[in-house]
Amino acid sequence: MVVGLEVHVELATQTKLFSASPNRFGDEPNTNIDPVTLGLPGALPVLNRQAVELAMRLGLALNCRVQKSTFARKNYFYPDMPKAYQISQYDEPINADGWLDLPDGFRVGIERGHLEEDTGKSTHVGGPGGRIHGSDYSLIDFNRAGVPLVEIVSRPDIRHPEQAKAYVSELRAILVAVGASDAKMEEGSMRVDANVSVRKPGADFNTRCEIKNVNSVRSVGRAIEYEAKRQIALHEAGEPVVQQTRHWDENDGKTHTLRSKEDADDYRYFLEPDLVTVDPGPEWIERVRASLPPLPAARRATLAEASGEPANSDAVLLVVERDQDEYVLRAGTQGGDVALALKHVKEAPDLSTVVPASSLATLTSMELSGAVTATQAKTVVEAMIAGDHERDPEAIAAALGFEAMDTSELESMVDAAIADQPDAWEKFCAGEGKAMGALVGAVMKASKGQADGKAVTALLNQKKN
């Protein structure tokens, strides 16, 4: 499998790329329009400076070279672009030659990230699945026409659907972090085109097909997997793979032919005569670079170092994705244990919204000292979220009667569990790790959940030796 992704991202500007009409989702159709949007004779484009800066922020975050760039007219029949061409960047994009590292360390090359205007939105009425084929008529909303886009084109480095999903997820996190876009795939502000081909190991690239406008991370993986299997079946049957653009249908889980695939020559690019060259200059570029916030990868690394968890662990990935890593680290700076704080926030996402970091820090210290067990700590977390005793973990633990169990009392419970379950004890001594679960469970039941699981495990291992 060989996959390259083209991701179209609407930029978070107030107005459109070449006019002062609002860039706003969800307004009444055809209200955010003007002579430039409608392509009226004599209307001239004026470039949006903020769109250029957001494109630069994205390019720098993707390790691209930000360079002098030009705009071109892309002549192609766009039924939802009144002027019948799109203003885009062609051979001189603003961003070039970058990369994006996935959480597992796999690097995907970025060929380019160029500025262009979005098209309007067509709604096909009466046809199957909202498609133009078989529809009775189409309605066009020009609100989206002219909205600024950056198209991010990866190199064909991806070899598995899970890598494609990870790439889209990481890219979306970067877009939100730098403020370039809200990246809401469900609203169309981030759309994925996937170029897919298959080959035998070591062979040259084969003919590819492009799957257009996939609008969820899950669908990206499903569409690529289906298309690869479809092409493999054609190769094995001795039939050619025809280069074409295809549509992913979420309902039947298949890709379907839209049109034959165009090449650059079919678009008849030529330099846009109404716009000048864009040349940001080194001072502007460095000012933008200095304003970038910590990116998701750097935040994961910081949290991993503080907690001792791997940077690509589920806990670190999830907490950073939820923007709760600062809260966890703050609990650490206030005397708490970062690893335990991370565990609690992963399991209880509402914690950071209602419980002060200082209270979480106190709870982790109590857990670390043995004042409460891991099971009891979970109960205290639930009570803190509910607002009990002003979210004071010590007051909550006292009210619930949680006290550290006496060592001799705990040891007698362990001895009783061993005596009651000789088979499990024999298997545990023989090295069967699963047997420990039965013994620990028996102690937890006898102590009504108040025993510390780590202490029980330590006692079992001590008696075994």
Secondary structure by P-SEA (a helix, b strand, c coil): cbbbbbbbbbccccccccccccccccccccccccccccccccbbbbbcaaaaaaaaaaaaaaccccccccccccccccccccccccccccccccccbbbbbccccbbbbbcbbbbbbbbbbbbbccccccccccccbbbbbccccccbbbbbbbccccccaaaaaaaaaaaaaaaaaacccccccccccbbbbbbbbbbcccccccbbbbbcccccaaaaaaaaaaaaaaaaaaaaacccccbbbbbbbccccccccccccccccccccccccccccccccaaaaaaaaaaccccaaaaaaaaaaacccccccaaaaaaaaacaaaaaaaaaaacccaaaaaaaaaacccccccccaaaaaaaaaaaaaccccaaaaaaaaaaaaaccccccaaaaaaaaccccccaaaaaaaaaaaaaacaaaaaaaaaccaaaaaaaaaaaaaaacccccaaaaaaaaaaaac
